[in-house]
Amino acid sequence: MLSLHEMRLSPFIQWIRSAIHDPFEQLSRGERMVRYIWQVLRQGAAQLSEDSASTMAAALTYRTLFGLLPMTVVGAGVARAIMGEERFTQFLHDAIEISGLNLVHISDIQGETSLGSWLSNLITSGMNVSFTALTWVGVLVLIYSAIALMVNIESCFNVICRSKNGRSWFKRIPTYWFILTFGPIAAAVGIWADQQVASIIHEFVGWAWLLLIVQKLSSFLLCWGVLILLFRTIPTVKLGFIPIMIGGASTAALLMLGQASLALYFNHALSLKQMYGSLGLLPIFMFWLYLMWLIVLLGLQVSSILDSVSDR
């Protein structure tokens, strides 16, 4: 005999089954939405296994670590020429603050430090590298590291989007240069606008809760805009703008949730300081990169699925 709870769920389950299996012409608007969501979930579950998203995220994590300093040297050189060194340094600190890396702390015998400050010091050392001080071997390694990371990102994005053809090198170089130069500038403009709005609210309104909402919303919008730029320019297959917006929004939300969850876990769960001390920041950063890339790949896959379903 069915329980009362099962009896209440039975009509709902039957409605879901009807929405999935009945002819599309006979479905109501709500049932068509259920059918649409079911198609996305079914196709996404199959593609997650086929695309090996976890393996690609691991490869991108390695490439990011390998190309972090070269990418910093290239991007910082362009950004500092436009923004100035002082503004670029402030932009770097603001970007790390928005990323949530300052929330992850670890301590050793020398005191406590955050993942954000560790990464900031690492990037600052890369900013101080001068092209004139590098040998031709160093310049080649610098260029190779930056290009290899972008090529790997494009390859993974093309796998997700089911693209079999890559760009020619005549198209890759301008695209990569545009991303490396325009990306930091656009992010800097977004952070500057966020600071201006926060300053106005703090000065004229003074509501702490409103300031917190605006900061979270601006962080979401900034992340959303960067993801739309990446999803639109890197894959060789041009996805629809609406699927890209939906996939980018879901990715930005998951990234913000992942940042908060990661900080909460490492600050309150089993601490790595007992095993590694300050060296524990490296595996934490690697795991943060892996989680970030996995979420980005899943978000792009959502965009690809929505684009393919909307074409049917």
C-alpha positions in Angstrom: 0.0 0.0 0.0 1.2 3.5 -0.9 2.0 5.9 1.9 0.4 9.4 2.0 3.7 10.9 0.9 3.9 8.6 -2.1 0.3 9.2 -3.0 1.0 12.9 -3.1 4.1 12.5 -5.3 2.4 10.0 -7.7 0.5 12.6 -9.8 3.6 14.8 -10.0 5.7 11.9 -11.2 3.1 10.9 -13.7 3.0 14.5 -15.0 6.8 14.5 -15.4 6.6 11.2 -17.4 3.8 12.6 -19.6 5.8 15.7 -20.3 8.8 13.6 -21.3 7.1 10.9 -23.4 4.0 12.5 -24.9 4.0 14.1 -28.4 5.4 17.6 -28.3 2.3 19.1 -29.9 0.1 17.9 -27.1 2.2 19.5 -24.3 1.3 22.7 -22.4 3.9 25.5 -21.9 4.9 24.1 -18.5 5.3 20.6 -19.9 7.3 21.8 -22.8 9.7 23.5 -20.4 10.0 20.2 -18.5 10.8 18.5 -21.8 13.4 21.1 -22.6 15.1 20.7 -19.2 15.0 17.0 -19.6 16.7 17.1 -23.0 19.4 19.4 -21.6 20.1 17.1 -18.6 20.1 13.9 -20.7 22.5 15.3 -23.3 24.6 16.9 -20.6 25.0 13.6 -18.7 26.1 11.8 -21.8 28.6 14.5 -22.8 30.1 14.8 -19.4 31.4 11.2 -19.8 32.3 11.5 -23.5 34.2 14.8 -23.2 36.2 13.7 -20.1 35.7 17.2 -18.5 37.6 16.2 -15.4 40.7 15.2 -17.4 40.6 18.4 -19.5 40.3 20.5 -16.3 43.4 18.7 -14.9 45.3 19.5 -18.1 44.2 23.1 -18.0 45.3 23.4 -14.3 48.8 22.2 -15.2 49.0 24.6 -18.2 47.8 27.5 -16.1 50.4 26.8 -13.4 53.1 26.5 -16.1 52.0 29.6 -18.0 51.0 31.8 -15.0 54.2 33.9 -14.9 54.6 34.2 -18.7 50.9 35.2 -19.0 51.5 37.7 -16.2 54.5 39.2 -17.9 52.7 39.6 -21.2 49.4 40.9 -19.7 51.1 43.1 -17.1 53.3 44.7 -19.7 50.3 45.8 -21.8 48.1 46.7 -18.9 50.8 48.8 -17.1 51.5 50.7 -20.4 47.8 51.7 -20.5 46.9 52.0 -16.8 50.2 52.8 -15.2 52.0 50.7 -12.6 50.2 52.0 -9.5 46.7 51.5 -11.0 47.6 48.1 -12.3 48.9 47.0 -8.9 45.6 48.2 -7.3 43.7 46.4 -10.0 45.6 43.2 -9.2 44.8 43.4 -5.5 41.1 44.1 -6.3 40.9 41.2 -8.7 42.3 38.8 -6.1 39.9 40.1 -3.6 36.9 39.5 -5.9 38.1 36.0 -6.7 37.8 35.1 -3.0 41.3 33.8 -2.6 41.9 36.1 0.4 39.4 34.0 2.3 41.6 30.9 2.3 44.2 31.1 5.1 47.0 28.9 6.2 49.6 29.4 8.9 53.0 28.1 9.8 55.7 29.1 12.3 56.1 32.4 10.6 52.5 33.4 11.0 49.3 33.3 9.0 49.0 34.1 5.3 46.3 33.9 2.7 46.2 32.3 -0.7 45.5 35.7 -2.2 48.6 37.4 -0.7 50.7 34.4 -1.8 49.5 34.6 -5.4 49.8 38.4 -5.3 53.5 38.1 -4.4 54.0 35.5 -7.1 52.5 37.7 -9.8 54.3 40.8 -8.5 57.6 39.0 -9.0 56.5 38.2 -12.6 55.6 41.8 -13.2 59.1 42.9 -12.3 60.6 40.7 -15.1 61.9 42.9 -17.9 62.0 41.7 -21.5 65.5 43.3 -21.9 66.8 41.2 -19.1 65.7 37.9 -20.8 67.9 35.9 -23.1 66.5 34.7 -26.4 65.8 31.3 -24.8 63.9 33.0 -22.0 61.8 35.0 -24.5 61.0 31.8 -26.5 59.9 30.0 -23.3 57.8 33.0 -22.3 56.0 33.1 -25.7 55.6 29.3 -25.8 54.1 29.2 -22.3 51.5 31.9 -23.1 50.6 30.4 -26.5 50.5 26.8 -25.2 47.9 27.8 -22.5 45.7 29.6 -25.0 46.0 26.7 -27.5 45.0 24.2 -24.8 42.0 26.3 -23.8 40.9 26.5 -27.4 41.3 22.8 -27.9 39.3 21.9 -24.8 36.6 24.5 -25.7 36.3 23.0 -29.2 35.9 19.5 -27.7 33.0 20.7 -25.6 31.4 22.5 -28.5 31.9 19.6 -30.9 34.1 21.5 -33.3 36.5 19.4 -35.4 38.4 22.3 -37.0 40.8 24.6 -35.2 41.8 28.1 -36.2 44.8 28.8 -38.5 47.7 30.5 -36.8 47.0 33.7 -38.8 43.7 33.8 -36.9 44.9 32.5 -33.6 47.6 35.1 -32.9 45.2 38.2 -33.2 42.5 36.3 -31.2 44.9 35.4 -28.4 46.4 38.9 -28.4 43.0 40.4 -28.1 42.1 38.2 -25.2 45.4 38.8 -23.4 45.1 42.6 -23.8 41.4 43.4 -23.8 40.5 41.0 -21.0 42.5 42.7 -18.2 41.4 46.1 -19.5 37.7 45.2 -19.4 38.1 43.6 -16.0 39.9 46.8 -14.7 37.0 49.0 -16.0 34.5 46.7 -14.3 36.4 46.8 -11.0 36.7 50.6 -11.2 32.9 51.0 -11.9 32.2 48.7 -8.9 34.4 50.8 -6.7 32.7 54.0 -7.8 29.2 52.6 -7.1 30.3 51.3 -3.7 31.8 54.6 -2.8 28.6 56.4 -3.7 26.5 54.0 -1.6 28.9 54.3 1.3 28.9 58.1 1.2 25.3 58.9 0.6 23.3 55.9 1.7 25.5 54.1 4.3 23.5 50.9 4.3 25.9 48.0 4.9 23.5 45.4 3.6 22.9 47.3 0.3 26.7 47.7 -0.1 27.2 44.0 0.4 24.5 43.2 -2.2 26.0 45.6 -4.7 29.5 44.1 -4.2 28.2 40.6 -4.8 26.1 41.6 -7.8 29.0 43.5 -9.3 31.4 40.5 -8.8 28.8 38.3 -10.5 28.3 40.7 -13.4 32.1 41.1 -13.9 32.6 37.3 -13.9 29.6 36.9 -16.2 31.0 39.4 -18.7 34.4 37.7 -18.8 32.8 34.3 -19.3 30.7 35.6 -22.2 33.8 37.0 -23.8 35.6 33.7 -23.5 32.7 31.6 -24.6 32.1 33.9 -27.6 35.7 34.3 -28.9 37.6 31.1 -28.1 35.6 28.3 -29.6 35.7 28.0 -33.4 31.9 27.2 -33.3 29.8 30.2 -32.8 27.2 29.5 -30.2 24.0 31.5 -29.9 24.2 34.6 -27.7 21.3 33.5 -25.5 22.8 30.1 -24.7 26.1 31.8 -24.0 24.4 34.2 -21.6 22.6 31.4 -19.8 25.8 29.2 -19.6 27.9 32.2 -18.5 25.4 33.1 -15.8 25.2 29.6 -14.4 29.0 29.3 -14.5 29.5 32.7 -12.6 27.0 31.6 -10.0 28.8 28.2 -9.5 32.2 29.9 -9.4 31.0 32.2 -6.6 29.5 29.3 -4.7 32.7 27.3 -5.2 34.9 30.1 -3.9 32.8 30.4 -0.7 32.7 26.6 -0.2 36.4 26.2 -0.8 37.3 28.9 1.7 34.9 27.4 4.2 36.3 23.9 3.8 40.0 24.8 4.0 39.5 27.2 6.9 37.4 24.8 9.1 38.1 21.3 7.9 41.3 19.3 8.3 44.1 21.9 8.0 47.1 21.4 5.7 49.3 23.4 7.9 50.1 20.4 10.1 51.5 18.6 7.0 52.9 21.2 4.7 52.9 24.6 6.5 53.0 27.5 4.0 53.7 25.0 1.2 50.1 23.9 1.6 49.2 27.0 -0.4 50.4 25.3 -3.6 48.0 22.2 -3.5 45.2 24.5 -2.4 45.8 26.8 -5.4 46.0 23.8 -7.7 42.7 22.5 -6.4 41.1 25.9 -6.7 42.3 26.1 -10.4 41.0 22.6 -11.0 37.6 23.4 -9.6 37.5 26.7 -11.5 38.3 25.1 -14.9 35.9 22.2 -14.2 33.1 24.7 -13.6 34.0 26.7 -16.7 34.0 23.6 -18.9 30.6 22.6 -17.5 29.2 26.1 -18.1 30.4 26.0 -21.7 28.9 22.6 -22.1 25.6 24.0 -20.8 25.8 26.7 -23.5 26.6 24.1 -26.2 23.7 21.9 -25.1 21.2 24.8 -25.0 22.4 25.9 -28.4 22.0 22.4 -29.9 18.6 21.9 -28.3 17.3 25.3 -29.5 18.2 24.3 -33.1 15.9 21.3 -33.0 
